């Protein structure tokens, strides 16, 4: 029942035209193991950025950045594993099953409808999950460490069968376990089931970043849910206001930072956001807990029913992807026109 608290900001059914219903979420992402966030194979250092430390304190600070792509790609993959499990991915124009990063999305599955696609065949769906770069609260000097990796041979030793020492030395930077990122995610014109799907993806994705099969454990927690007609302040604004509060309270900027304290401070900072133009409602603690429980329930015992129901909701909007060569003239299934005034 709980997600109905947000009815005013949710779409009753999927439709092609946006109507400005906006749900904003504040997500705390905490690393549970070492994590590597950089473009794979690029040899570049960890993703970070010099930004203004706070609003009042205008000194510059180097913070870690978790880019949009590093957040969304693993989360989409989590959802798509489930869709694949229930055969809810569709064939693309080449007859192959919908797959990420292949330039040939099926344009018909839940993932395509929610996270968007732009296909060569002429179809396009705008993503309705808007993410932004997430920033670490603490500076990189506190959150990044370096390690020299020395490749060992299969014998488990540093010397091969001829007695030669391993020369495969490598210095590798990593983000320490227990580092916090704050993140703002925006959901646009979503139905309740679509919101459950996206929230499930965020809450249940276990690993992020490069070499994620070995490291990159991360836990996500939703600290606030808002409804309105526009986006929340950015994640950078959030960490900046927390920085000011930390300095004000004489709290040291040291790793590891107390998660409970961070949660409390963040909740304090976002409590004022409903005073901002365009943000009209924040869920209470109890309503927030109810929404998370609702999401858990749908992904747990009711998963198959829930995913199949969501899949059916796009039925009348589904158009098999056009073959790249076929003409788009005389569209038979033109989008239904809704009176927009
Ligand atoms: Zn698809």
py3Dmol code that shows the C-alpha trace and the ligand (Angstrom):
import py3Dmol

protein = """\
ATOM      1  CA  UNK A   1       0.000   0.000   0.000  1.00  0.00           C
ATOM      2  CA  UNK A   2       2.869   2.263   0.868  1.00  0.00           C
ATOM      3  CA  UNK A   3       4.059   3.363  -2.533  1.00  0.00           C
ATOM      4  CA  UNK A   4       0.607   4.901  -3.050  1.00  0.00           C
ATOM      5  CA  UNK A   5       1.725   7.762  -0.795  1.00  0.00           C
ATOM      6  CA  UNK A   6       3.513   8.976  -3.908  1.00  0.00           C
ATOM      7  CA  UNK A   7       0.549   8.558  -6.287  1.00  0.00           C
ATOM      8  CA  UNK A   8       0.440  12.247  -7.117  1.00  0.00           C
ATOM      9  CA  UNK A   9       3.977  12.011  -8.505  1.00  0.00           C
ATOM     10  CA  UNK A  10       3.560   8.694 -10.295  1.00  0.00           C
ATOM     11  CA  UNK A  11       2.033   7.921 -13.670  1.00  0.00           C
ATOM     12  CA  UNK A  12      -1.086   5.702 -13.576  1.00  0.00           C
ATOM     13  CA  UNK A  13       0.080   3.939 -16.735  1.00  0.00           C
ATOM     14  CA  UNK A  14       3.055   4.184 -19.047  1.00  0.00           C
ATOM     15  CA  UNK A  15       2.703   6.863 -21.709  1.00  0.00           C
ATOM     16  CA  UNK A  16       4.999   8.314 -24.314  1.00  0.00           C
ATOM     17  CA  UNK A  17       4.751  11.959 -23.307  1.00  0.00           C
ATOM     18  CA  UNK A  18       6.316  13.378 -20.145  1.00  0.00           C
ATOM     19  CA  UNK A  19       4.084  15.164 -17.665  1.00  0.00           C
ATOM     20  CA  UNK A  20       6.560  16.519 -15.175  1.00  0.00           C
ATOM     21  CA  UNK A  21       5.945  13.996 -12.392  1.00  0.00           C
ATOM     22  CA  UNK A  22       9.258  13.818 -10.609  1.00  0.00           C
ATOM     23  CA  UNK A  23      10.485  11.613  -7.799  1.00  0.00           C
ATOM     24  CA  UNK A  24      13.887  12.367  -6.330  1.00  0.00           C
ATOM     25  CA  UNK A  25      15.904  10.002  -4.170  1.00  0.00           C
ATOM     26  CA  UNK A  26      18.989  10.508  -2.067  1.00  0.00           C
ATOM     27  CA  UNK A  27      21.182   7.417  -2.179  1.00  0.00           C
ATOM     28  CA  UNK A  28      24.097   6.656   0.102  1.00  0.00           C
ATOM     29  CA  UNK A  29      26.612   4.320  -1.501  1.00  0.00           C
ATOM     30  CA  UNK A  30      29.196   2.781   0.777  1.00  0.00           C
ATOM     31  CA  UNK A  31      32.083   0.613  -0.388  1.00  0.00           C
ATOM     32  CA  UNK A  32      32.335  -2.740   1.374  1.00  0.00           C
ATOM     33  CA  UNK A  33      35.614  -3.756  -0.188  1.00  0.00           C
ATOM     34  CA  UNK A  34      38.269  -2.198  -2.345  1.00  0.00           C
ATOM     35  CA  UNK A  35      36.791  -0.556  -5.421  1.00  0.00           C
ATOM     36  CA  UNK A  36      38.305   0.646  -8.673  1.00  0.00           C
ATOM     37  CA  UNK A  37      36.487   3.398 -10.546  1.00  0.00           C
ATOM     38  CA  UNK A  38      38.203   4.320 -13.772  1.00  0.00           C
ATOM     39  CA  UNK A  39      37.868   3.644 -17.429  1.00  0.00           C
ATOM     40  CA  UNK A  40      38.959   0.062 -17.802  1.00  0.00           C
ATOM     41  CA  UNK A  41      42.271  -0.486 -19.484  1.00  0.00           C
ATOM     42  CA  UNK A  42      42.873   3.231 -19.873  1.00  0.00           C
ATOM     43  CA  UNK A  43      45.682   3.289 -17.331  1.00  0.00           C
ATOM     44  CA  UNK A  44      44.192   6.503 -16.006  1.00  0.00           C
ATOM     45  CA  UNK A  45      44.063   7.334 -12.315  1.00  0.00           C
ATOM     46  CA  UNK A  46      40.934   6.954 -10.234  1.00  0.00           C
ATOM     47  CA  UNK A  47      37.990   9.162 -11.244  1.00  0.00           C
ATOM     48  CA  UNK A  48      38.191  12.323  -9.180  1.00  0.00           C
ATOM     49  CA  UNK A  49      37.552  16.021  -9.516  1.00  0.00           C
ATOM     50  CA  UNK A  50      38.637  19.225  -7.839  1.00  0.00           C
ATOM     51  CA  UNK A  51      35.526  20.966  -6.536  1.00  0.00           C
ATOM     52  CA  UNK A  52      34.658  23.676  -4.055  1.00  0.00           C
ATOM     53  CA  UNK A  53      34.720  22.039  -0.611  1.00  0.00           C
ATOM     54  CA  UNK A  54      31.575  23.646   0.781  1.00  0.00           C
ATOM     55  CA  UNK A  55      29.318  26.637   0.246  1.00  0.00           C
ATOM     56  CA  UNK A  56      30.805  28.715   3.015  1.00  0.00           C
ATOM     57  CA  UNK A  57      34.225  27.136   2.785  1.00  0.00           C
ATOM     58  CA  UNK A  58      35.310  27.837  -0.741  1.00  0.00           C
ATOM     59  CA  UNK A  59      38.692  26.130  -0.709  1.00  0.00           C
ATOM     60  CA  UNK A  60      39.131  23.482  -3.371  1.00  0.00           C
ATOM     61  CA  UNK A  61      39.034  19.815  -2.529  1.00  0.00           C
ATOM     62  CA  UNK A  62      39.702  16.733  -4.621  1.00  0.00           C
ATOM     63  CA  UNK A  63      36.792  14.350  -4.308  1.00  0.00           C
ATOM     64  CA  UNK A  64      36.206  10.909  -5.773  1.00  0.00           C
ATOM     65  CA  UNK A  65      33.590  10.754  -8.506  1.00  0.00           C
ATOM     66  CA  UNK A  66      31.349   7.832  -9.292  1.00  0.00           C
ATOM     67  CA  UNK A  67      30.168   8.634 -12.787  1.00  0.00           C
ATOM     68  CA  UNK A  68      26.632   8.068 -14.049  1.00  0.00           C
ATOM     69  CA  UNK A  69      27.732   5.181 -16.195  1.00  0.00           C
ATOM     70  CA  UNK A  70      29.528   3.436 -13.348  1.00  0.00           C
ATOM     71  CA  UNK A  71      26.275   3.523 -11.388  1.00  0.00           C
ATOM     72  CA  UNK A  72      23.691   2.686 -13.994  1.00  0.00           C
ATOM     73  CA  UNK A  73      25.408  -0.034 -16.024  1.00  0.00           C
ATOM     74  CA  UNK A  74      25.697  -2.598 -13.173  1.00  0.00           C
ATOM     75  CA  UNK A  75      22.206  -1.716 -11.944  1.00  0.00           C
ATOM     76  CA  UNK A  76      20.693  -2.309 -15.371  1.00  0.00           C
ATOM     77  CA  UNK A  77      22.596  -5.573 -15.623  1.00  0.00           C
ATOM     78  CA  UNK A  78      21.105  -6.720 -12.332  1.00  0.00           C
ATOM     79  CA  UNK A  79      17.550  -6.092 -13.556  1.00  0.00           C
ATOM     80  CA  UNK A  80      18.268  -7.650 -16.922  1.00  0.00           C
ATOM     81  CA  UNK A  81      19.503 -10.865 -15.294  1.00  0.00           C
ATOM     82  CA  UNK A  82      16.062 -11.177 -13.763  1.00  0.00           C
ATOM     83  CA  UNK A  83      14.318 -10.343 -17.033  1.00  0.00           C
ATOM     84  CA  UNK A  84      16.415 -12.947 -18.822  1.00  0.00           C
ATOM     85  CA  UNK A  85      15.525 -15.477 -16.139  1.00  0.00           C
ATOM     86  CA  UNK A  86      11.816 -15.006 -16.853  1.00  0.00           C
ATOM     87  CA  UNK A  87      12.321 -14.667 -20.625  1.00  0.00           C
ATOM     88  CA  UNK A  88      11.228 -11.044 -20.641  1.00  0.00           C
ATOM     89  CA  UNK A  89      13.933  -9.812 -23.011  1.00  0.00           C
ATOM     90  CA  UNK A  90      12.865  -9.599 -26.639  1.00  0.00           C
ATOM     91  CA  UNK A  91      14.638 -10.205 -29.935  1.00  0.00           C
ATOM     92  CA  UNK A  92      16.209  -7.161 -31.576  1.00  0.00           C
ATOM     93  CA  UNK A  93      16.074  -6.289 -35.273  1.00  0.00           C
ATOM     94  CA  UNK A  94      18.728  -8.881 -36.023  1.00  0.00           C
ATOM     95  CA  UNK A  95      16.847 -11.578 -34.168  1.00  0.00           C
ATOM     96  CA  UNK A  96      19.306 -11.679 -31.263  1.00  0.00           C
ATOM     97  CA  UNK A  97      18.072 -11.261 -27.699  1.00  0.00           C
ATOM     98  CA  UNK A  98      18.205  -7.706 -26.336  1.00  0.00           C
ATOM     99  CA  UNK A  99      21.614  -6.949 -24.930  1.00  0.00           C
ATOM    100  CA  UNK A 100      23.370  -3.873 -23.548  1.00  0.00           C
ATOM    101  CA  UNK A 101      26.064  -2.081 -25.537  1.00  0.00           C
ATOM    102  CA  UNK A 102      25.334  -3.863 -28.782  1.00  0.00           C
ATOM    103  CA  UNK A 103      23.726  -0.954 -30.613  1.00  0.00           C
ATOM    104  CA  UNK A 104      20.697  -3.134 -31.252  1.00  0.00           C
ATOM    105  CA  UNK A 105      18.308  -2.935 -28.295  1.00  0.00           C
ATOM    106  CA  UNK A 106      15.017  -4.815 -28.533  1.00  0.00           C
ATOM    107  CA  UNK A 107      13.040  -1.610 -27.843  1.00  0.00           C
ATOM    108  CA  UNK A 108      10.392  -3.737 -26.143  1.00  0.00           C
ATOM    109  CA  UNK A 109      11.647  -4.934 -22.772  1.00  0.00           C
ATOM    110  CA  UNK A 110      11.245  -3.308 -19.354  1.00  0.00           C
ATOM    111  CA  UNK A 111      14.861  -2.186 -19.369  1.00  0.00           C
ATOM    112  CA  UNK A 112      14.546  -0.529 -22.796  1.00  0.00           C
ATOM    113  CA  UNK A 113      11.343   1.282 -21.769  1.00  0.00           C
ATOM    114  CA  UNK A 114      12.817   2.536 -18.497  1.00  0.00           C
ATOM    115  CA  UNK A 115      16.445   3.328 -19.173  1.00  0.00           C
ATOM    116  CA  UNK A 116      15.929   4.321 -22.790  1.00  0.00           C
ATOM    117  CA  UNK A 117      17.540   3.491 -26.076  1.00  0.00           C
ATOM    118  CA  UNK A 118      18.415   5.163 -29.332  1.00  0.00           C
ATOM    119  CA  UNK A 119      18.485   2.641 -32.094  1.00  0.00           C
ATOM    120  CA  UNK A 120      19.805   2.861 -35.612  1.00  0.00           C
ATOM    121  CA  UNK A 121      16.468   1.606 -36.868  1.00  0.00           C
ATOM    122  CA  UNK A 122      14.795   4.886 -35.987  1.00  0.00           C
ATOM    123  CA  UNK A 123      13.207   4.086 -32.648  1.00  0.00           C
ATOM    124  CA  UNK A 124      14.069   6.062 -29.540  1.00  0.00           C
ATOM    125  CA  UNK A 125      13.006   6.120 -25.923  1.00  0.00           C
ATOM    126  CA  UNK A 126      14.299   8.682 -23.510  1.00  0.00           C
ATOM    127  CA  UNK A 127      15.664   7.340 -20.239  1.00  0.00           C
ATOM    128  CA  UNK A 128      13.404   8.087 -17.308  1.00  0.00           C
ATOM    129  CA  UNK A 129      16.070   7.263 -14.738  1.00  0.00           C
ATOM    130  CA  UNK A 130      18.241  10.351 -14.401  1.00  0.00           C
ATOM    131  CA  UNK A 131      21.455   9.940 -12.526  1.00  0.00           C
ATOM    132  CA  UNK A 132      24.340  12.277 -11.967  1.00  0.00           C
ATOM    133  CA  UNK A 133      27.907  11.996 -10.851  1.00  0.00           C
ATOM    134  CA  UNK A 134      28.111  10.997  -7.196  1.00  0.00           C
ATOM    135  CA  UNK A 135      30.811  12.581  -5.037  1.00  0.00           C
ATOM    136  CA  UNK A 136      32.661  11.283  -2.018  1.00  0.00           C
ATOM    137  CA  UNK A 137      32.249  13.289   1.154  1.00  0.00           C
ATOM    138  CA  UNK A 138      35.916  12.953   2.108  1.00  0.00           C
ATOM    139  CA  UNK A 139      38.833  14.025  -0.099  1.00  0.00           C
ATOM    140  CA  UNK A 140      40.800  11.513  -2.178  1.00  0.00           C
ATOM    141  CA  UNK A 141      43.787  11.949   0.160  1.00  0.00           C
ATOM    142  CA  UNK A 142      41.687  10.060   2.743  1.00  0.00           C
ATOM    143  CA  UNK A 143      39.865   7.618   0.509  1.00  0.00           C
ATOM    144  CA  UNK A 144      42.372   6.313  -2.032  1.00  0.00           C
ATOM    145  CA  UNK A 145      45.311   4.022  -1.400  1.00  0.00           C
ATOM    146  CA  UNK A 146      47.903   2.416  -3.599  1.00  0.00           C
ATOM    147  CA  UNK A 147      49.133  -1.113  -3.727  1.00  0.00           C
ATOM    148  CA  UNK A 148      51.874  -2.825  -5.605  1.00  0.00           C
ATOM    149  CA  UNK A 149      50.714  -6.052  -7.128  1.00  0.00           C
ATOM    150  CA  UNK A 150      53.294  -8.695  -7.913  1.00  0.00           C
ATOM    151  CA  UNK A 151      51.932 -11.414 -10.150  1.00  0.00           C
ATOM    152  CA  UNK A 152      52.559 -14.879  -8.783  1.00  0.00           C
ATOM    153  CA  UNK A 153      52.979 -17.995 -10.873  1.00  0.00           C
ATOM    154  CA  UNK A 154      50.568 -20.891 -10.834  1.00  0.00           C
ATOM    155  CA  UNK A 155      52.833 -22.726  -8.427  1.00  0.00           C
ATOM    156  CA  UNK A 156      51.842 -20.025  -5.947  1.00  0.00           C
ATOM    157  CA  UNK A 157      55.383 -18.669  -5.753  1.00  0.00           C
ATOM    158  CA  UNK A 158      57.200 -15.646  -7.116  1.00  0.00           C
ATOM    159  CA  UNK A 159      59.551 -17.807  -9.200  1.00  0.00           C
ATOM    160  CA  UNK A 160      58.826 -19.843 -12.280  1.00  0.00           C
ATOM    161  CA  UNK A 161      60.010 -23.427 -12.863  1.00  0.00           C
ATOM    162  CA  UNK A 162      63.370 -22.165 -14.087  1.00  0.00           C
ATOM    163  CA  UNK A 163      63.892 -20.129 -10.963  1.00  0.00           C
ATOM    164  CA  UNK A 164      63.266 -16.774 -12.642  1.00  0.00           C
ATOM    165  CA  UNK A 165      61.608 -14.141 -10.471  1.00  0.00           C
ATOM    166  CA  UNK A 166      58.289 -12.658 -11.515  1.00  0.00           C
ATOM    167  CA  UNK A 167      58.701  -9.261 -13.102  1.00  0.00           C
ATOM    168  CA  UNK A 168      55.007  -8.496 -13.448  1.00  0.00           C
ATOM    169  CA  UNK A 169      54.969  -5.643 -10.993  1.00  0.00           C
ATOM    170  CA  UNK A 170      52.065  -3.297 -11.066  1.00  0.00           C
ATOM    171  CA  UNK A 171      51.023  -0.363  -8.961  1.00  0.00           C
ATOM    172  CA  UNK A 172      47.346  -0.072  -8.590  1.00  0.00           C
ATOM    173  CA  UNK A 173      45.206   2.610  -6.978  1.00  0.00           C
ATOM    174  CA  UNK A 174      42.032   1.618  -5.223  1.00  0.00           C
ATOM    175  CA  UNK A 175      39.252   3.184  -3.180  1.00  0.00           C
ATOM    176  CA  UNK A 176      39.315   1.972   0.408  1.00  0.00           C
ATOM    177  CA  UNK A 177      36.516  -0.062   1.979  1.00  0.00           C
ATOM    178  CA  UNK A 178      34.069   2.064   3.972  1.00  0.00           C
ATOM    179  CA  UNK A 179      34.106   5.107   1.683  1.00  0.00           C
ATOM    180  CA  UNK A 180      30.814   7.012   1.299  1.00  0.00           C
ATOM    181  CA  UNK A 181      29.389   8.499  -1.877  1.00  0.00           C
ATOM    182  CA  UNK A 182      26.249  10.587  -1.894  1.00  0.00           C
ATOM    183  CA  UNK A 183      24.040  10.471  -4.890  1.00  0.00           C
ATOM    184  CA  UNK A 184      20.810  11.978  -6.191  1.00  0.00           C
ATOM    185  CA  UNK A 185      18.658   9.893  -8.543  1.00  0.00           C
ATOM    186  CA  UNK A 186      15.629  11.282 -10.377  1.00  0.00           C
ATOM    187  CA  UNK A 187      12.719   9.206 -11.659  1.00  0.00           C
ATOM    188  CA  UNK A 188      10.564  10.850 -14.297  1.00  0.00           C
ATOM    189  CA  UNK A 189       6.934   9.964 -15.045  1.00  0.00           C
ATOM    190  CA  UNK A 190       7.158   6.459 -13.678  1.00  0.00           C
ATOM    191  CA  UNK A 191       4.442   4.063 -12.667  1.00  0.00           C
ATOM    192  CA  UNK A 192       4.546   2.476  -9.212  1.00  0.00           C
ATOM    193  CA  UNK A 193       5.798  -0.809 -10.682  1.00  0.00           C
ATOM    194  CA  UNK A 194       8.495   0.970 -12.671  1.00  0.00           C
ATOM    195  CA  UNK A 195       9.656   2.706  -9.511  1.00  0.00           C
ATOM    196  CA  UNK A 196       9.764  -0.636  -7.699  1.00  0.00           C
ATOM    197  CA  UNK A 197      11.867  -2.047 -10.513  1.00  0.00           C
ATOM    198  CA  UNK A 198      14.422   0.781 -10.476  1.00  0.00           C
ATOM    199  CA  UNK A 199      14.615   0.829  -6.672  1.00  0.00           C
ATOM    200  CA  UNK A 200      15.148  -2.916  -6.634  1.00  0.00           C
ATOM    201  CA  UNK A 201      18.010  -2.530  -9.102  1.00  0.00           C
ATOM    202  CA  UNK A 202      19.664   0.092  -6.894  1.00  0.00           C
ATOM    203  CA  UNK A 203      19.179  -1.785  -3.631  1.00  0.00           C
ATOM    204  CA  UNK A 204      20.237  -5.192  -4.903  1.00  0.00           C
ATOM    205  CA  UNK A 205      23.216  -4.478  -7.133  1.00  0.00           C
ATOM    206  CA  UNK A 206      26.136  -5.833  -5.126  1.00  0.00           C
ATOM    207  CA  UNK A 207      29.211  -4.796  -7.096  1.00  0.00           C
ATOM    208  CA  UNK A 208      30.476  -1.858  -9.096  1.00  0.00           C
ATOM    209  CA  UNK A 209      33.542  -0.729 -10.966  1.00  0.00           C
ATOM    210  CA  UNK A 210      36.423  -2.434 -12.686  1.00  0.00           C
ATOM    211  CA  UNK A 211      37.357  -6.046 -11.861  1.00  0.00           C
ATOM    212  CA  UNK A 212      34.014  -6.207 -10.075  1.00  0.00           C
ATOM    213  CA  UNK A 213      34.012 -10.003 -10.072  1.00  0.00           C
ATOM    214  CA  UNK A 214      36.815  -9.866  -7.510  1.00  0.00           C
ATOM    215  CA  UNK A 215      36.352  -6.577  -5.692  1.00  0.00           C
ATOM    216  CA  UNK A 216      33.934  -3.639  -5.844  1.00  0.00           C
ATOM    217  CA  UNK A 217      31.373  -4.646  -3.216  1.00  0.00           C
ATOM    218  CA  UNK A 218      29.080  -1.771  -2.420  1.00  0.00           C
ATOM    219  CA  UNK A 219      25.959  -1.285  -0.366  1.00  0.00           C
ATOM    220  CA  UNK A 220      23.288   1.226  -1.269  1.00  0.00           C
ATOM    221  CA  UNK A 221      20.819   2.802   1.099  1.00  0.00           C
ATOM    222  CA  UNK A 222      17.971   5.216   0.357  1.00  0.00           C
ATOM    223  CA  UNK A 223      18.073   8.163   2.769  1.00  0.00           C
ATOM    224  CA  UNK A 224      15.207  10.191   1.398  1.00  0.00           C
ATOM    225  CA  UNK A 225      12.438  10.154  -1.205  1.00  0.00           C
ATOM    226  CA  UNK A 226      10.842  13.345  -2.522  1.00  0.00           C
ATOM    227  CA  UNK A 227       8.031  14.192  -4.907  1.00  0.00           C
ATOM    228  CA  UNK A 228       7.650  17.318  -6.977  1.00  0.00           C
ATOM    229  CA  UNK A 229       7.852  18.821 -10.429  1.00  0.00           C
ATOM    230  CA  UNK A 230      11.596  19.257 -10.685  1.00  0.00           C
ATOM    231  CA  UNK A 231      14.902  17.730  -9.636  1.00  0.00           C
ATOM    232  CA  UNK A 232      16.396  17.845  -6.159  1.00  0.00           C
ATOM    233  CA  UNK A 233      19.593  19.776  -5.453  1.00  0.00           C
ATOM    234  CA  UNK A 234      22.606  17.961  -6.904  1.00  0.00           C
ATOM    235  CA  UNK A 235      24.781  15.428  -5.121  1.00  0.00           C
ATOM    236  CA  UNK A 236      27.629  17.963  -5.215  1.00  0.00           C
ATOM    237  CA  UNK A 237      25.461  20.534  -3.425  1.00  0.00           C
ATOM    238  CA  UNK A 238      24.645  17.890  -0.859  1.00  0.00           C
ATOM    239  CA  UNK A 239      28.263  16.983  -0.047  1.00  0.00           C
ATOM    240  CA  UNK A 240      29.136  20.680   0.025  1.00  0.00           C
ATOM    241  CA  UNK A 241      26.460  21.439   2.599  1.00  0.00           C
ATOM    242  CA  UNK A 242      27.654  18.459   4.654  1.00  0.00           C
ATOM    243  CA  UNK A 243      31.223  19.722   4.473  1.00  0.00           C
ATOM    244  CA  UNK A 244      30.148  23.073   5.937  1.00  0.00           C
ATOM    245  CA  UNK A 245      28.257  21.272   8.691  1.00  0.00           C
ATOM    246  CA  UNK A 246      31.295  19.099   9.470  1.00  0.00           C
ATOM    247  CA  UNK A 247      33.578  22.104   9.794  1.00  0.00           C
ATOM    248  CA  UNK A 248      30.966  23.883  11.884  1.00  0.00           C
ATOM    249  CA  UNK A 249      30.812  20.927  14.281  1.00  0.00           C
ATOM    250  CA  UNK A 250      34.588  20.472  14.338  1.00  0.00           C
ATOM    251  CA  UNK A 251      34.241  16.898  13.069  1.00  0.00           C
ATOM    252  CA  UNK A 252      37.496  15.659  11.552  1.00  0.00           C
ATOM    253  CA  UNK A 253      37.491  14.800   7.842  1.00  0.00           C
ATOM    254  CA  UNK A 254      38.991  11.411   8.423  1.00  0.00           C
ATOM    255  CA  UNK A 255      38.539   7.954   7.021  1.00  0.00           C
ATOM    256  CA  UNK A 256      36.773   5.800   8.174  1.00  0.00           C
ATOM    257  CA  UNK A 257      33.876   8.158   8.644  1.00  0.00           C
ATOM    258  CA  UNK A 258      31.098   7.080  10.999  1.00  0.00           C
ATOM    259  CA  UNK A 259      28.174   5.938   8.819  1.00  0.00           C
ATOM    260  CA  UNK A 260      25.533   6.640  11.479  1.00  0.00           C
ATOM    261  CA  UNK A 261      26.779  10.184  11.850  1.00  0.00           C
ATOM    262  CA  UNK A 262      26.823  10.656   8.085  1.00  0.00           C
ATOM    263  CA  UNK A 263      23.252   9.356   7.766  1.00  0.00           C
ATOM    264  CA  UNK A 264      22.086  11.667  10.533  1.00  0.00           C
ATOM    265  CA  UNK A 265      23.826  14.679   9.000  1.00  0.00           C
ATOM    266  CA  UNK A 266      22.502  13.912   5.536  1.00  0.00           C
ATOM    267  CA  UNK A 267      18.961  13.562   6.803  1.00  0.00           C
ATOM    268  CA  UNK A 268      19.373  16.892   8.554  1.00  0.00           C
ATOM    269  CA  UNK A 269      20.617  18.551   5.364  1.00  0.00           C
ATOM    270  CA  UNK A 270      17.873  17.215   3.108  1.00  0.00           C
ATOM    271  CA  UNK A 271      15.076  17.998   5.583  1.00  0.00           C
ATOM    272  CA  UNK A 272      15.114  21.589   4.333  1.00  0.00           C
ATOM    273  CA  UNK A 273      14.757  20.683   0.687  1.00  0.00           C
ATOM    274  CA  UNK A 274      10.971  20.818   0.599  1.00  0.00           C
ATOM    275  CA  UNK A 275      11.345  24.581   0.996  1.00  0.00           C
ATOM    276  CA  UNK A 276      12.899  24.672  -2.445  1.00  0.00           C
ATOM    277  CA  UNK A 277      10.807  25.635  -5.431  1.00  0.00           C
ATOM    278  CA  UNK A 278       9.299  22.653  -7.196  1.00  0.00           C
ATOM    279  CA  UNK A 279       9.864  20.081  -4.417  1.00  0.00           C
ATOM    280  CA  UNK A 280       6.607  19.636  -2.589  1.00  0.00           C
ATOM    281  CA  UNK A 281       6.798  16.486  -0.520  1.00  0.00           C
ATOM    282  CA  UNK A 282       9.283  14.400   1.434  1.00  0.00           C
ATOM    283  CA  UNK A 283       8.311  10.966   2.700  1.00  0.00           C
ATOM    284  CA  UNK A 284       8.472  10.621   6.472  1.00  0.00           C
ATOM    285  CA  UNK A 285      10.859   8.060   7.973  1.00  0.00           C
ATOM    286  CA  UNK A 286       7.962   5.670   8.408  1.00  0.00           C
ATOM    287  CA  UNK A 287       6.711   6.110   4.848  1.00  0.00           C
ATOM    288  CA  UNK A 288      10.248   5.635   3.541  1.00  0.00           C
ATOM    289  CA  UNK A 289      10.613   2.370   5.483  1.00  0.00           C
ATOM    290  CA  UNK A 290       7.248   1.250   4.097  1.00  0.00           C
ATOM    291  CA  UNK A 291       8.298   1.972   0.522  1.00  0.00           C
ATOM    292  CA  UNK A 292      11.515  -0.038   0.929  1.00  0.00           C
ATOM    293  CA  UNK A 293       9.535  -2.906   2.486  1.00  0.00           C
ATOM    294  CA  UNK A 294       7.096  -2.718  -0.436  1.00  0.00           C
ATOM    295  CA  UNK A 295      10.004  -2.969  -2.912  1.00  0.00           C
ATOM    296  CA  UNK A 296      11.486  -5.926  -1.016  1.00  0.00           C
ATOM    297  CA  UNK A 297       8.145  -7.707  -1.019  1.00  0.00           C
ATOM    298  CA  UNK A 298       7.716  -7.314  -4.766  1.00  0.00           C
ATOM    299  CA  UNK A 299      11.231  -8.515  -5.522  1.00  0.00           C
ATOM    300  CA  UNK A 300      11.062 -11.365  -3.061  1.00  0.00           C
ATOM    301  CA  UNK A 301       7.971 -13.541  -3.040  1.00  0.00           C
ATOM    302  CA  UNK A 302       6.081 -11.761  -5.823  1.00  0.00           C
ATOM    303  CA  UNK A 303       8.957 -11.326  -8.256  1.00  0.00           C
ATOM    304  CA  UNK A 304       7.616 -13.310 -11.179  1.00  0.00           C
ATOM    305  CA  UNK A 305       4.090 -11.867 -10.939  1.00  0.00           C
ATOM    306  CA  UNK A 306       5.478  -8.369 -10.531  1.00  0.00           C
ATOM    307  CA  UNK A 307       7.919  -8.503 -13.438  1.00  0.00           C
ATOM    308  CA  UNK A 308       5.373 -10.084 -15.771  1.00  0.00           C
ATOM    309  CA  UNK A 309       2.761  -7.475 -14.809  1.00  0.00           C
ATOM    310  CA  UNK A 310       5.249  -4.681 -15.514  1.00  0.00           C
ATOM    311  CA  UNK A 311       6.154  -6.321 -18.810  1.00  0.00           C
ATOM    312  CA  UNK A 312       2.472  -6.454 -19.851  1.00  0.00           C
ATOM    313  CA  UNK A 313       2.019  -2.755 -19.087  1.00  0.00           C
ATOM    314  CA  UNK A 314       3.959  -1.852 -22.250  1.00  0.00           C
ATOM    315  CA  UNK A 315       1.932  -4.187 -24.468  1.00  0.00           C
ATOM    316  CA  UNK A 316       0.055  -1.533 -26.441  1.00  0.00           C
ATOM    317  CA  UNK A 317       3.192   0.588 -26.874  1.00  0.00           C
ATOM    318  CA  UNK A 318       5.413  -2.161 -28.208  1.00  0.00           C
ATOM    319  CA  UNK A 319       6.576  -1.926 -31.755  1.00  0.00           C
ATOM    320  CA  UNK A 320       9.047  -4.492 -33.005  1.00  0.00           C
ATOM    321  CA  UNK A 321      12.262  -2.635 -33.913  1.00  0.00           C
ATOM    322  CA  UNK A 322      12.370  -1.633 -37.547  1.00  0.00           C
ATOM    323  CA  UNK A 323      14.942  -3.305 -39.726  1.00  0.00           C
ATOM    324  CA  UNK A 324      17.648  -0.782 -40.451  1.00  0.00           C
ATOM    325  CA  UNK A 325      16.769  -0.725 -44.127  1.00  0.00           C
ATOM    326  CA  UNK A 326      12.987  -0.575 -43.882  1.00  0.00           C
ATOM    327  CA  UNK A 327      11.094   2.613 -44.581  1.00  0.00           C
ATOM    328  CA  UNK A 328       9.605   4.554 -41.708  1.00  0.00           C
ATOM    329  CA  UNK A 329       7.028   6.176 -43.978  1.00  0.00           C
ATOM    330  CA  UNK A 330       3.360   5.722 -43.230  1.00  0.00           C
ATOM    331  CA  UNK A 331       3.756   4.826 -39.595  1.00  0.00           C
ATOM    332  CA  UNK A 332       0.800   2.684 -38.741  1.00  0.00           C
ATOM    333  CA  UNK A 333       1.303   2.661 -35.009  1.00  0.00           C
ATOM    334  CA  UNK A 334       1.657   6.371 -34.495  1.00  0.00           C
ATOM    335  CA  UNK A 335       1.935   7.405 -30.892  1.00  0.00           C
ATOM    336  CA  UNK A 336      -1.416   8.085 -29.273  1.00  0.00           C
ATOM    337  CA  UNK A 337      -1.960  11.791 -28.983  1.00  0.00           C
ATOM    338  CA  UNK A 338      -2.951  13.057 -25.586  1.00  0.00           C
ATOM    339  CA  UNK A 339      -4.404  16.524 -25.234  1.00  0.00           C
ATOM    340  CA  UNK A 340      -1.623  18.662 -23.817  1.00  0.00           C
ATOM    341  CA  UNK A 341      -3.435  22.022 -23.896  1.00  0.00           C
TER     342      UNK A 341
END
"""
ligand_1 = """\
1
ZN
Zn 15.347 -4.387 -24.576
"""
view = py3Dmol.view(width=600, height=400)
view.addModel(protein, "pdb")
view.setStyle({"model": 0}, {"cartoon": {"style": "trace"}})
view.addModel(ligand_1, "xyz")
view.setStyle({"model": 1}, {"stick": {}})
view.zoomTo()
view.show()
